[in-house]
Amino acid sequence: MFKEVDGPTALRPDLVLGLAFSRGSAELETDDGIERCCAALVSVWNGKKGFVAVLVRQLDQPRLRRWVYEAPLRDVGAVLTAFEAGMAFTMSLGLDMEVSSYAELDSQEQSNCIDHWNDMRKLSRQPSLPSEGPAEAESPITADEHGGAVLGKLSLVRKRGGYSNPLARLLSYF
């Protein structure tokens, strides 16, 4: 449902419905090989029609890719549905997204979100990402958020010339 196209990336803050940013970077396969990337997702409603776009920003060699939702969005409900599809799309790329309820933020926080969006879209700037510290390695058995035991975590590392599909990489371990 998302199509990669060139086009504008500037936002009018008064038209933004939803905004989401990746929690950190992920290594994605690009035309230039494996690159560290981050993403942003936005939904916009102007009173008559809507728009949902995904920006994927390469961090090491600055480059921006833009995907838009293909189907026409004629009501707010369709925009919200397309935003959820955008979340699924970015997660399928391997990016962990964090949604902010943009409409519920105060004006200063909204301004900060728009500034972060501008940092993502302008190649002359470097977007700020949450620190990605080392993973905890105390014990191979940990508890998940529901109290269940987890016998370790499987890291999916993409190697040059390896599998491009995340499911194929996961299944290659078994």
Order of alpha helices (4+ residues) and beta strands (2+ residues): beta-beta-beta-beta-beta-beta-alpha-beta-alpha-beta-beta-alpha
